[in-house]
């Protein structure tokens, strides 16, 4: 699945672009959570660690990461 890292990278870029609407960034974070892979988990944790992001979006990324861990990431 060579497209997945590119997709993850694009979603992570969208999630950190503060010039985009909060709605778009939130959607990108949710999509990363739905992917549910180890790579998506790592991308979400990077978002959690990014202090430049809005606190609510970092919290959402943390919740999404937690769900991946609970589900036993693929």
PyMOL commands that set and color helices and strands:
alter all, ss='L'
color gray80, all
select helices_A, chain A and resi 3-16+22-35+38-49+55-70
alter helices_A, ss='H'
color red, helices_A
deselect
rebuild
show_as cartoon
